[in-house]
């Protein structure tokens, strides 16, 4: 038996590799690569940090539903792991 590992984030890659190695499994690792950076109203968005920041703004009532929908459409523009 062996493992095919697919990841790419700075946190999941070491976890995947350490888990397979600690079990003594032969493995093949396929890195996914990062997604394209996000954009919203001329601002560069990060998939994690900005999502949390603007979610707080939305909960506080300082960001409209329309603005949130625009941001959702622009924050994760491609496949891949987070770009932040």
HELIX and SHEET records of a PDB file:
HELIX    1   1 UNK A   12  UNK A   22  1                                  11    
HELIX    2   2 UNK A   49  UNK A   59  1                                  11    
HELIX    3   3 UNK A   65  UNK A   75  1                                  11    
SHEET    1   A 2 UNK A   2  UNK A   7  0                                        
SHEET    2   A 2 UNK A  26  UNK A  31  1                                        
SHEET    1   B 2 UNK A  38  UNK A  40  0                                        
SHEET    2   B 2 UNK A  43  UNK A  45 -1                                        
END                                                                             
